Amino acid sequence: MHDDFKLNIKDIANYIFISNEMISEKEKIVLKRFGQHLKSLKEKQKLSYREFYKRSGVNTGDIIKYENGETSPSFITIMRLAIGLKIHPTELLDFNFGIDFSAGLE
């Protein structure tokens, strides 16, 4: 049973990796734009990564990944980031996505 458990974790890790690789080019653009917006909001408040972490509870390494558009935050993380910035989550999502939604994500 222990070997089965290891296999399941490996399968899950592979799925997560593959899922991240399957992000469309348009989705990558949105992640980059979100990251730029997040960084801009943080810098406007002159927040250090340490202070932002204290306010939000979001790991500094993860904040940097979001700012660089390397990964997508969960809904809960978006709420935590907004709390750290002392703004409403809708303000965090109020940016130019840079894509035409009517054309789909392909």
Summary of the structure (lengths in Angstrom):
residues: 106
radius of gyration: 16.3
end to end distance: 41.4
largest distance: 52.4
contacts: 260
relative contact order: 0.15
helix: 70%
strand: 0%
